Amino acid sequence: MTAGGVRPTRADLAAATDRTIPDVLAPGLAVLFVGINPGLWSAATGWHFARPGNRFWPALHRGGFTQRLLHPSEQDELPALGLGITNMAARASARADELSAEELLDGAAILTEKVARYRPRWVAVVGVTAYRIGFQRPKATFGPQPESLAGARLWVLPNPSGLNAHFTPVTLGLAFAELRVATELPAR
């Protein structure tokens, strides 16, 4: 739903192709979550992980990062909780597999610059395939990564898209909770 409470139309979604949306960032965050790229629903609304069926917001809550389930329109509440959101690739598409390897490599370089500038303690990439391609780590797995990124600890989470059938809402919540415990943030 858009700010006016109206769902984006097919025309709105089509017009959202290649749009970008602003990051939710502040200096010194505890965790910067990194999506692959905005979907069309997110680009149409301006909210990260906005498509109905995307499980990011429920996983964030189940993982103990938020006291209640936030709606994507409440994304600006995240920095007060020490959390932020950005993307590996800025342009919106219907599916993440529409991105080229070059876009993910460029996105990893841009992300590295953002992390150096904003200095989050942890960077959590939500999507192992995008991480593997963008950071040229073909054998990377979920969880903590051995390398850091511009001084931040790195973690890879499963992609919360509803298209990712390998993870249920419960197992996604557990993966997010594992990160929260590692960050030493209190359960909310």
C-alpha positions as CSV (number, residue, x, y, z in Angstrom):
1,M,0.0,0.0,0.0
2,T,1.2,3.5,-0.8
3,A,1.2,6.3,1.8
4,G,-2.4,7.0,0.8
5,G,-3.4,3.4,1.5
6,V,-3.8,2.5,-2.1
7,R,-2.0,-0.6,-3.6
8,P,0.2,0.2,-6.5
9,T,-1.5,-0.5,-9.9
10,R,0.1,-2.5,-12.7
11,A,1.0,0.8,-14.3
12,D,2.6,2.1,-11.1
13,L,4.7,-1.1,-10.9
14,A,5.7,-0.9,-14.5
15,A,6.7,2.7,-14.1
16,A,8.9,1.7,-11.1
17,T,11.3,-0.3,-13.2
18,D,14.9,1.1,-12.8
19,R,13.8,3.6,-10.0
20,T,15.9,3.8,-6.9
21,I,14.8,4.4,-3.3
22,P,16.5,6.2,-0.5
23,D,18.6,4.2,2.0
24,V,17.6,4.2,5.7
25,L,21.0,5.1,7.2
26,A,22.6,6.9,10.1
27,P,26.2,6.9,11.4
28,G,27.2,4.2,13.8
29,L,24.3,1.8,13.4
30,A,24.5,-1.6,15.1
31,V,23.4,-3.5,11.9
32,L,23.1,-2.3,8.3
33,F,20.8,-4.8,6.4
34,V,21.6,-5.0,2.7
35,G,18.9,-6.1,0.3
36,I,19.8,-7.3,-3.2
37,N,17.9,-4.5,-4.9
38,P,14.5,-2.9,-4.6
39,G,11.6,-4.8,-6.1
40,L,9.0,-2.9,-8.1
41,W,6.6,-2.7,-5.2
42,S,9.3,-1.1,-3.1
43,A,10.2,1.3,-5.9
44,A,6.5,2.2,-6.3
45,T,6.0,2.9,-2.6
46,G,9.5,4.1,-1.6
47,W,9.7,1.5,1.2
48,H,12.2,-1.3,1.5
49,F,11.0,-4.9,1.4
50,A,7.5,-3.6,0.7
51,R,5.9,-6.3,-1.4
52,P,3.3,-8.3,0.4
53,G,4.7,-11.7,1.0
54,N,8.2,-10.4,1.5
55,R,9.3,-11.8,4.9
56,F,11.9,-9.3,5.9
57,W,9.7,-7.4,8.4
58,P,8.3,-10.5,10.1
59,A,11.9,-12.0,10.3
60,L,13.2,-8.8,11.8
61,H,10.5,-9.0,14.5
62,R,10.8,-12.8,15.1
63,G,14.5,-12.3,15.3
64,G,14.0,-9.9,18.3
65,F,15.2,-6.7,16.5
66,T,11.8,-5.0,17.0
67,Q,9.2,-5.1,19.7
68,R,6.4,-5.4,17.2
69,L,6.0,-6.2,13.6
70,L,6.7,-3.0,11.7
71,H,5.0,-2.1,8.4
72,P,7.4,-1.1,5.6
73,S,6.1,2.4,5.9
74,E,7.6,2.6,9.3
75,Q,11.1,2.0,8.1
76,D,12.3,5.4,9.3
77,E,11.9,4.0,12.9
78,L,14.8,1.7,12.4
79,P,17.8,4.0,13.0
80,A,16.5,4.7,16.5
81,L,16.8,0.9,17.1
82,G,20.4,1.0,15.7
83,L,19.3,-0.6,12.4
84,G,19.4,0.5,8.7
85,I,18.7,-0.7,5.2
86,T,20.5,-0.3,1.9
87,N,20.8,-2.4,-1.3
88,M,23.6,-4.1,-3.2
89,A,22.2,-2.7,-6.5
90,A,20.2,0.5,-6.5
91,R,17.9,0.0,-9.4
92,A,14.5,-1.6,-9.1
93,S,13.6,-4.7,-11.0
94,A,10.8,-7.3,-10.9
95,R,13.3,-10.1,-9.9
96,A,16.8,-10.0,-8.5
97,D,18.0,-12.4,-11.2
98,E,17.5,-9.5,-13.7
99,L,20.6,-7.9,-12.3
100,S,24.0,-8.5,-14.0
101,A,27.1,-9.7,-12.2
102,E,28.6,-6.3,-13.1
103,E,25.8,-4.5,-11.2
104,L,26.4,-6.6,-8.1
105,L,30.2,-6.1,-8.3
106,D,29.7,-2.3,-8.7
107,G,27.1,-2.4,-5.8
108,A,29.6,-4.2,-3.6
109,A,32.1,-1.4,-4.2
110,I,29.5,1.3,-3.5
111,L,28.4,-0.6,-0.3
112,T,32.0,-0.7,0.9
113,E,32.2,3.1,0.5
114,K,28.9,3.5,2.5
115,V,30.1,1.3,5.2
116,A,33.4,3.2,5.5
117,R,31.4,6.5,5.7
118,Y,28.6,5.4,8.1
119,R,30.6,2.9,10.2
120,P,27.9,0.3,11.2
121,R,29.2,-2.4,13.5
122,W,27.7,-5.2,11.4
123,V,26.6,-5.5,7.8
124,A,24.1,-8.2,7.0
125,V,23.6,-9.1,3.4
126,V,20.2,-10.7,2.8
127,G,20.9,-13.0,-0.1
128,V,23.8,-15.4,-0.3
129,T,23.9,-15.5,-4.1
130,A,24.2,-11.7,-4.4
131,Y,26.9,-11.7,-1.7
132,R,28.8,-14.5,-3.5
133,I,28.7,-12.6,-6.8
134,G,29.2,-9.1,-5.6
135,F,32.1,-9.9,-3.2
136,Q,33.5,-12.7,-5.4
137,R,33.1,-15.3,-2.6
138,P,31.7,-18.2,-4.5
139,K,31.8,-20.6,-1.5
140,A,30.2,-18.2,1.0
141,T,27.5,-19.7,3.3
142,F,25.0,-18.2,5.6
143,G,26.1,-16.7,8.9
144,P,29.2,-14.8,9.9
145,Q,31.9,-14.3,7.2
146,P,35.6,-14.5,7.9
147,E,36.4,-11.1,6.3
148,S,35.2,-7.7,7.4
149,L,33.9,-4.8,5.2
150,A,35.5,-1.5,5.9
151,G,35.9,-2.4,9.5
152,A,32.4,-3.8,10.0
153,R,31.7,-7.5,10.7
154,L,29.9,-9.3,7.9
155,W,26.9,-11.7,8.1
156,V,24.9,-13.3,5.3
157,L,21.2,-14.0,5.8
158,P,18.8,-15.9,3.6
159,N,16.8,-13.8,1.1
160,P,13.5,-13.0,2.7
161,S,11.6,-12.9,-0.6
162,G,8.5,-15.0,-0.8
163,L,10.1,-16.6,-3.8
164,N,12.7,-18.2,-1.5
165,A,10.9,-21.5,-0.6
166,H,14.0,-22.9,1.1
167,F,13.3,-20.9,4.3
168,T,10.0,-20.7,6.2
169,P,9.0,-17.7,8.3
170,V,10.1,-19.6,11.4
171,T,13.6,-20.5,10.0
172,L,14.1,-17.0,8.7
173,G,13.3,-15.6,12.1
174,L,15.8,-18.0,13.7
175,A,18.5,-16.9,11.2
176,F,17.8,-13.2,12.1
177,A,17.8,-14.1,15.8
178,E,21.2,-15.7,15.4
179,L,22.6,-12.4,14.0
180,R,20.9,-10.4,16.8
181,V,22.6,-12.6,19.4
182,A,26.0,-12.2,17.7
183,T,25.5,-8.4,17.6
184,E,24.8,-8.4,21.4
185,L,21.7,-6.3,20.8
186,P,19.0,-7.0,23.4
187,A,15.9,-8.9,22.4
188,R,13.0,-6.5,21.9
